[in-house]
Amino acid sequence: MNNKVVVFYISSKGKALAEKIADFFPEADIFPFSYQKLKSCFYESRAIIFIGASGIAVRKISPLLEDKKKDPAVLVLDEAGRFVISLVSGHLGGANSLAREIAACLNSTPVITTASDISELPALDLWAKKHELIFEPEELIPKTTSRYIEEKGLKVYTETKVPLLETFELTNELEEAHLVVGYHYFENFSGLYARPKRLIVGMGFHEGVSEEKLFTALKKVFEKHRLSLLSIKKLATLERKAKSPGFKALAQRLNAEALAVTPKKINVIITQAGLKDSMAKKHTEVRAVAEPAALSGSQGDRLLIPKQKQDGVTIAVAEIPPPPGKLWVVGLGPGSLEELTPRARKALRQAEKVVGYKTYVTLVEKLLQDKEVFTSGMTQEVDRVTLALNLALEGFEVALVSGGDPGIYGMAGLVFELMKEKELMGRIPVEIIPGITSASAGAARLGAPLMHDFACISLSDRLTPWEIIEKRLRAAAQADFVIVLYNPRSKGRKEHLARAKDIILEFRPEDTPVGIAKAIGRKDESLKITTLTALNPEDVDMQTTVFIGSSSSFILENLMVTPRGYKGKRY
């Protein structure tokens, strides 16, 4: 299954809606409905979207359905685009999430019928999928899920670090637990386990050993130590032995990665971890196999189970450290969902936790209805970034939202400053997702004021002394840059724009074009073209971006234009 989204329509009205969906989802392919086309792409797509009657969709897909772990997401929209129905594979296939996303883009109503979503609870199976957990035994999943929904949570006992849902209550008493997260079986627990797939098994064996013999030896060792085979993520052995058909077949049987470790790496690990030599050195070019092979993928030197000899096979087990979370610093653009980039929208939908300034979070709240959201007010930027970093350290995927572009007067720089201060570089994957900044969005609405060199200057002196701001204003004005003023005026800084205007008037004529773009991309958006001398600070607030033209800028009807210099040029 790939990332493809396929949209089927029946009528011309449905086709128009399909094309509208494709505007938001560039990866979408649009086809008039045919059963042969549906059959050919069903198992190769992550999502199938029908535009038409749900009954038709149900009848057409029913022969193709296999299993909720394999089936793609299937959604149905009415031709008016009023409702987006999650029909099949709501959780594991992502139909619920996609339905919410499409509904937000189309300003429609998502129709979701899964019990946890109706109860406004995070889905257990999605939590498990996100953090690579496997439930055992499967027959207890329905009972535990019912309890979770009825009691709005579960008591959880953990023996290893895993990001937990906010609806879980940690307990140190195994007898109280409804769910155990860990690798071991416990005699006094008969409920559901969530197995982190984080064990690496090092194995040493003779040439030609069969898969069944390897499996039997492994099973006996795991039973002896009360470990679940479902927790195995990797099988590791000496490079040349990894080519053994029995070893490769065992890895496939356990749905584990087969890891081939070079002799050089094995000997280095033996020395670094202070491991003892084994009989392996008589038959191979290494001093031991099972223990160093287990440690080769664990990023540590502690064995969960030291070497065990079982039926001619040596086995050792180590724990792979929990994967780090991830932090996306997401640029929301001007404010409308139409100007939110697909990459930003994807990050918001993928994140488990969302952190941001309340005003900005409100702009995308339709995309966040199933997320845990943390908001705060102005001047609390450091607290927000600290929270986002801490959540990522716990293993969560986190979106830290920023208005406009996060790298332009946004949150990106502060993230890296605090990561440096807290020595977190390299420990948390961070991705900066650009957004349309107000300079770009405002310029597009005003005409073409930024066709030549320009300077962006913030008039907020909360972080930059006014003396420095004034120096920059003079330099930009004297150098004849078009000047874009961010944060031009607030309740506490009523005089800053007037002072900036006076400084620029020292170098620019009174009829210099000025563009005012307020609340760009929001319902109360307003635009105005005026001149420098007529610029009234009372028309401006913190949601406004001010464009002050250069000596070559001009007003064309109701547009502001700065020529690039193409006229008369020959190349």
C-alpha positions in Angstrom: 0.0 0.0 0.0 1.4 3.4 -1.0 0.4 7.0 -0.2 -2.0 7.3 -3.1 -5.5 8.7 -2.7 -8.1 7.7 -5.3 -11.3 9.7 -5.8 -14.2 8.2 -7.8 -17.2 10.2 -9.1 -20.3 9.4 -11.0 -21.7 12.7 -12.2 -20.4 16.0 -13.4 -21.3 17.5 -10.0 -19.3 14.8 -8.3 -16.4 15.5 -10.6 -16.3 19.1 -9.6 -16.2 18.1 -6.0 -13.4 15.6 -6.7 -11.4 18.3 -8.3 -11.9 20.5 -5.3 -10.6 17.7 -3.1 -7.6 17.4 -5.3 -6.8 21.1 -4.8 -6.1 20.2 -1.2 -4.6 16.8 -1.8 -2.2 17.0 -4.8 -1.5 13.2 -4.5 -5.1 12.4 -5.3 -6.0 10.7 -8.6 -9.5 11.3 -10.0 -11.5 8.8 -12.1 -15.1 8.2 -13.2 -16.3 5.2 -11.4 -15.6 1.7 -12.8 -15.4 -1.5 -10.8 -12.4 -2.7 -12.7 -10.5 0.5 -11.8 -11.6 0.2 -8.2 -10.4 -3.4 -8.1 -7.0 -2.6 -9.6 -6.2 0.3 -7.2 -8.0 -0.9 -4.0 -5.0 -2.7 -2.4 -2.5 -0.2 -3.7 -4.0 2.9 -2.2 -4.1 4.4 1.3 -7.5 5.8 0.7 -10.5 5.3 -1.6 -13.0 8.2 -1.7 -16.5 7.8 -3.3 -18.6 10.8 -4.3 -22.1 9.6 -4.4 -24.5 7.4 -2.4 -23.0 5.4 0.4 -25.1 2.3 -0.6 -23.3 2.1 -3.9 -20.0 2.3 -2.2 -20.9 -0.4 0.3 -22.0 -2.8 -2.4 -18.9 -2.2 -4.6 -16.3 -2.6 -2.0 -17.8 -5.5 -0.1 -16.2 -8.2 -2.3 -12.8 -6.6 -1.9 -12.6 -6.2 1.9 -10.2 -8.5 3.7 -9.1 -7.3 7.2 -9.0 -4.0 9.0 -5.2 -4.2 9.2 -4.9 -4.4 5.4 -7.9 -2.6 4.0 -7.4 1.0 2.8 -9.4 3.9 4.3 -12.8 4.2 2.5 -14.8 7.4 2.6 -18.0 8.6 1.0 -19.1 12.2 0.3 -22.5 13.4 -0.9 -22.3 15.3 -4.2 -23.0 18.6 -2.4 -20.0 18.0 -0.2 -22.0 18.5 3.0 -20.9 15.3 4.7 -17.7 13.3 4.8 -18.4 9.7 5.9 -15.7 7.5 7.3 -16.9 4.1 6.0 -14.1 1.5 6.4 -10.8 1.3 8.3 -11.6 4.3 10.6 -8.6 3.9 12.9 -5.8 1.7 11.5 -6.5 2.7 7.9 -6.8 6.4 8.8 -10.4 7.0 7.4 -11.5 8.9 10.5 -8.5 11.2 10.4 -8.8 11.8 6.6 -12.6 12.5 7.0 -11.8 15.2 9.6 -9.1 16.7 7.3 -11.3 16.7 4.2 -14.3 18.1 6.2 -12.1 20.9 7.5 -10.9 21.8 4.0 -14.4 21.8 2.5 -16.1 23.3 5.6 -18.2 20.1 5.8 -19.3 17.8 8.6 -17.3 14.7 9.3 -19.5 11.6 10.0 -17.6 9.2 12.3 -19.2 6.3 14.0 -16.4 4.5 15.9 -17.1 4.2 19.6 -14.0 5.8 21.0 -14.4 8.9 18.7 -18.1 9.2 19.7 -16.9 9.1 23.3 -14.2 11.8 22.5 -11.5 9.4 23.5 -8.1 8.7 21.8 -8.3 5.4 20.0 -6.4 2.6 21.6 -5.4 0.9 18.3 -4.1 4.2 16.9 -2.0 4.7 20.0 -0.6 1.2 19.7 0.1 1.7 16.0 1.8 5.0 16.5 4.2 3.6 19.2 4.7 0.1 17.6 2.8 -1.8 20.3 1.2 -5.1 19.8 -1.8 -6.2 21.9 -1.7 -9.7 23.4 -3.9 -11.7 23.5 -6.1 -10.3 20.7 -9.3 -11.9 22.1 -9.1 -9.5 25.1 -9.0 -6.4 22.9 -12.9 -6.0 22.6 -13.4 -6.4 26.4 -10.6 -3.9 27.3 -11.8 -1.4 24.7 -15.3 -1.6 26.1 -14.0 -0.9 29.6 -11.9 1.9 28.2 -15.0 3.6 26.6 -17.3 3.0 29.6 -14.8 4.2 32.2 -13.2 6.9 30.0 -9.8 5.5 30.7 -7.7 2.6 31.9 -5.4 1.8 34.7 -2.0 1.0 33.2 1.1 -0.7 34.6 4.3 -0.2 32.7 7.7 -1.9 32.9 9.4 0.2 30.1 9.1 3.7 28.9 6.2 4.3 26.4 4.3 7.5 25.7 0.9 7.1 27.3 -2.5 8.5 26.5 -3.8 11.3 28.8 -6.8 9.1 29.5 -4.5 6.4 31.2 -4.0 6.3 34.9 -0.6 4.9 36.0 -0.6 2.3 38.8 2.2 0.6 40.6 -0.1 -2.3 41.6 -0.2 -5.0 39.0 -3.5 -6.4 40.4 -5.2 -3.0 39.7 -4.1 -2.7 36.1 -6.4 -3.1 33.1 -3.5 -3.0 30.7 0.2 -3.9 31.1 2.8 -2.3 28.9 6.0 -4.4 28.7 7.8 -7.5 27.5 7.2 -10.0 30.3 4.3 -12.2 31.3 3.1 -11.9 34.9 1.5 -14.7 36.9 -0.9 -12.5 38.7 -2.2 -10.7 35.6 -4.7 -12.1 33.2 -5.6 -9.0 31.2 -4.4 -7.4 28.0 -0.7 -6.7 27.3 0.7 -4.0 25.0 4.0 -5.3 23.8 6.6 -2.7 22.7 8.4 -4.1 19.7 11.8 -3.2 21.0 13.8 -6.3 21.7 16.8 -7.4 19.7 17.9 -11.0 19.9 21.5 -12.0 19.2 22.0 -15.5 18.0 24.9 -17.8 17.4 24.5 -21.2 15.6 26.2 -23.7 13.4 25.9 -23.6 9.6 22.9 -25.3 8.1 20.7 -25.1 11.2 16.9 -25.1 10.4 14.4 -22.4 11.0 12.4 -24.8 13.3 15.5 -25.6 15.5 16.2 -21.8 15.8 12.6 -21.1 16.7 12.4 -23.9 19.2 15.5 -22.7 21.0 14.4 -19.1 21.0 10.9 -20.0 22.3 12.4 -22.1 25.2 14.6 -19.2 26.2 11.7 -16.7 26.1 9.4 -19.0 28.0 12.1 -19.5 30.7 12.4 -15.8 31.1 8.6 -15.1 30.6 9.2 -12.9 27.6 6.8 -12.4 24.7 8.0 -13.2 21.2 5.8 -10.4 20.0 8.3 -7.9 21.4 11.1 -9.0 19.0 12.0 -6.3 16.5 15.4 -7.5 15.3 17.3 -10.8 15.0 21.1 -10.2 14.8 24.0 -12.5 14.1 27.4 -12.6 12.5 27.4 -11.2 8.9 28.1 -14.5 7.1 25.6 -16.4 9.2 22.9 -13.9 8.5 22.8 -15.4 5.0 21.5 -18.7 6.4 18.1 -19.7 5.0 17.0 -20.8 8.5 17.9 -17.5 10.1 16.2 -15.5 7.3 13.1 -17.6 7.5 12.9 -17.2 11.3 13.1 -13.4 11.0 10.3 -13.5 8.5 8.2 -15.8 10.7 8.6 -13.4 13.6 8.0 -10.3 11.5 11.5 -9.1 12.6 14.4 -7.4 10.8 17.4 -9.7 10.1 20.5 -7.8 11.1 23.9 -8.8 9.8 26.8 -7.6 12.0 30.4 -7.4 10.7 33.2 -9.2 12.6 34.9 -5.8 13.1 31.8 -4.3 14.8 31.3 -7.4 17.0 34.9 -7.4 18.3 34.6 -3.7 19.0 31.4 -4.2 21.0 33.1 -7.1 22.9 35.9 -4.8 24.0 33.7 -1.7 24.8 31.1 -3.7 26.8 33.7 -5.9 28.5 32.1 -9.1 27.3 33.7 -12.5 27.8 35.1 -14.6 25.0 33.2 -17.6 24.0 33.7 -20.8 22.0 32.9 -18.9 18.9 36.5 -17.8 18.5 37.5 -21.3 17.7 35.2 -21.4 14.7 34.9 -17.8 13.5 36.9 -14.6 13.3 35.1 -13.2 16.3 35.5 -13.8 20.1 31.7 -14.1 20.7 28.5 -13.8 18.8 25.2 -13.8 20.7 25.9 -11.0 23.2 27.7 -8.5 21.0 25.1 -9.2 18.2 22.3 -8.3 20.6 24.1 -5.1 21.8 24.8 -4.1 18.2 21.4 -2.6 17.8 20.6 -1.5 21.3 22.8 1.6 21.5 23.9 0.5 25.0 25.9 -2.1 26.9 23.2 -3.7 29.1 21.8 -7.1 28.2 18.2 -7.9 29.2 19.2 -11.6 29.1 22.9 -12.6 28.9 23.9 -15.5 26.7 21.8 -18.6 27.0 22.8 -22.0 25.5 19.8 -23.9 24.2 20.0 -27.0 21.9 23.2 -25.9 20.2 22.0 -22.3 19.8 23.3 -19.3 21.8 20.8 -16.5 22.5 21.1 -13.1 24.2 18.6 -10.3 24.4 18.9 -6.6 24.6 16.4 -3.7 24.7 16.4 -1.2 21.9 15.9 2.3 23.5 12.6 4.0 23.0 12.5 6.0 19.8 12.5 9.8 20.3 9.4 11.7 19.6 9.4 14.4 16.9 8.8 18.1 16.8 7.3 19.9 13.8 7.5 23.7 14.0 4.5 24.4 11.7 3.9 27.7 9.8 0.2 28.3 9.6 0.4 31.0 7.0 -1.9 34.0 7.1 -4.8 32.1 8.7 -7.1 30.5 6.2 -7.0 26.8 5.6 -6.8 27.5 1.8 -3.4 29.1 2.4 -2.1 26.4 4.8 0.4 24.2 2.9 -0.3 20.5 2.4 2.8 19.7 4.4 1.7 21.8 7.3 -1.7 20.2 7.3 -0.2 16.8 7.2 2.0 17.5 10.2 -1.0 18.9 12.2 -3.0 15.7 11.5 0.0 13.4 12.3 0.9 15.1 15.6 -0.4 13.6 18.8 0.0 16.9 20.7 -0.3 20.4 19.5 1.2 23.5 21.3 0.6 27.1 20.3 -0.5 30.6 20.9 -4.3 30.5 21.4 -5.1 32.9 18.6 -3.2 30.9 16.1 -4.5 27.5 17.2 -8.0 28.8 16.8 -7.3 29.4 13.1 -6.8 25.6 12.5 -9.1 24.2 15.3 -11.1 22.2 12.7 -8.0 20.1 12.0 -7.4 19.5 15.7 -10.7 18.2 17.1 -9.2 14.8 17.9 -5.8 16.2 19.3 -4.6 17.1 22.7 -4.0 20.8 22.4 -2.0 23.1 24.8 -2.5 26.9 24.3 -1.2 30.0 26.1 -1.1 33.7 25.6 1.3 36.4 24.5 4.7 36.6 26.1 4.7 32.9 26.9 6.8 31.7 24.0 9.5 30.2 26.0 7.0 28.2 28.1 5.4 26.9 24.9 8.6 25.8 23.3 9.8 24.2 26.6 6.5 22.2 26.8 6.8 21.1 23.1 10.4 19.9 23.7 9.5 18.1 26.8 6.6 16.3 25.1 8.9 15.3 22.3 11.4 14.0 24.8 8.7 11.8 26.2 8.3 10.2 22.8 5.3 12.1 21.4 4.9 13.5 18.0 4.4 17.2 18.6 3.3 20.2 16.4 4.4 23.6 17.7 2.3 26.1 15.6 3.6 29.5 14.5 1.7 32.2 12.6 3.0 32.9 9.1 6.4 31.3 8.6 8.1 29.9 11.7 11.5 31.1 10.5 10.4 34.7 10.0 9.6 36.4 13.4 8.3 32.9 14.4 9.2 30.1 16.8 11.9 28.2 14.9 14.8 30.2 16.2 13.7 29.9 19.8 13.3 26.2 19.4 17.0 25.9 18.4 18.1 28.3 21.1 16.5 26.3 23.8 17.7 23.0 22.3 21.2 24.4 22.5 20.8 25.6 26.1 19.3 22.2 27.2 21.8 20.2 25.1 19.1 18.5 23.1 20.6 18.8 19.7 20.6 15.4 18.1 18.2 13.9 20.6 14.9 15.2 19.1 14.2 15.2 15.4 13.0 18.7 14.4 11.4 19.7 11.2 10.6 23.3 10.3 7.6 23.5 8.0 7.4 26.8 6.1 4.3 28.9 5.9 3.2 31.8 3.7 4.5 34.8 5.6 2.4 38.0 5.8 4.9 39.8 3.5 4.2 37.4 0.7 0.4 37.1 1.4 0.0 40.8 1.8 2.1 41.6 -1.3 0.0 39.3 -3.4 -3.2 41.0 -2.3 -1.9 44.5 -2.7 -0.4 44.0 -6.2 3.4 43.6 -6.7 5.1 45.8 -4.1 8.1 43.5 -3.5 9.4 43.0 -7.0 12.7 44.6 -6.1 14.9 44.5 -3.0 13.1 45.0 0.2 13.7 44.9 4.0 11.4 43.4 6.7 11.6 45.2 10.0 9.6 44.5 13.2 8.5 47.6 15.2 8.1 45.6 18.4 10.7 46.6 21.0 9.8 43.8 23.4 12.8 41.9 22.2 14.8 44.5 20.3 15.7 48.0 21.7 14.0 50.9 19.9 17.4 52.4 19.2 18.4 49.4 17.1 15.0 49.4 15.3 15.4 53.1 14.5 18.9 52.5 13.2 17.6 49.8 10.8 14.7 52.0 9.7 17.1 54.8 8.7 19.5 52.4 6.9 16.7 50.8 4.9 15.0 54.1 4.1 18.3 55.7 3.0 19.2 52.6 0.8 15.8 52.9 -0.9 14.5 49.5 0.0 10.8 48.8 0.0 10.1 48.4 3.7 7.7 45.8 5.2 6.8 46.7 8.7 5.8 43.8 11.0 4.2 44.3 14.4 3.6 47.9 13.5 1.4 49.0 16.4 -0.2 47.7 19.6 -2.1 49.0 22.6 1.2 49.4 24.4 3.2 50.8 21.4 0.9 53.4 19.9 3.7 55.8 18.9 6.1 53.4 17.2 4.5 53.6 13.7 4.2 57.3 13.8 7.9 57.6 14.7 8.8 55.1 12.0 6.8 57.2 9.5 8.7 60.4 10.5 12.0 58.6 10.0 11.2 57.3 6.6 9.8 60.7 5.5 13.3 62.1 6.0 14.4 60.0 2.9 11.1 59.4 0.9 8.7 61.8 -0.7 5.3 62.4 0.8 3.5 60.6 -2.1 5.5 57.4 -1.6 2.9 54.5 -2.1 1.9 52.6 1.1 0.0 49.4 1.3 -1.9 48.3 4.4 -2.9 44.7 4.7 -4.9 43.9 7.9 -6.0 40.4 9.1 -4.7 38.7 6.0 -6.6 35.5 5.2 -9.1 36.0 8.0 -12.8 36.9 7.8 -12.2 40.6 8.7 -9.4 41.0 6.1 -9.1 44.5 4.7 -6.7 46.2 2.3 -5.9 49.8 1.7 -3.6 51.7 -0.7 -2.5 55.2 0.5 0.6 57.4 0.6 3.3 57.9 3.2 2.1 61.3 4.3 -1.5 60.0 4.5 -0.6 56.9 6.5 -2.8 57.0 9.6 -1.5 54.9 12.5 -5.1 54.6 13.7 -5.8 52.3 10.7 -3.1 49.9 11.9 -3.0 47.2 14.6 -0.9 44.1 15.5 -2.7 42.1 12.8 -1.6 44.6 10.1 1.4 44.5 7.8 2.5 47.8 6.3 4.3 48.1 2.9 6.2 51.3 2.3 7.3 51.7 -1.3 10.7 52.7 -2.7 11.4 55.7 -5.0 10.3 53.6 -8.0 7.1 52.2 -6.5 3.8 53.5 -8.0 0.1 53.2 -7.6 -1.7 51.5 -10.5 -5.5 52.0 -10.0 -6.0 50.2 -6.7 -2.7 48.3 -6.7 0.8 49.0 -5.4 3.7 48.1 -7.8 7.4 48.2 -7.6 9.1 47.7 -11.0 11.8 45.1 -11.3 13.5 46.9 -14.1 12.6 44.5 -17.0 11.3 47.3 -19.3 13.7 48.0 -22.1 16.1 45.4 -21.0 17.5 42.8 -23.5 19.3 39.7 -22.4 
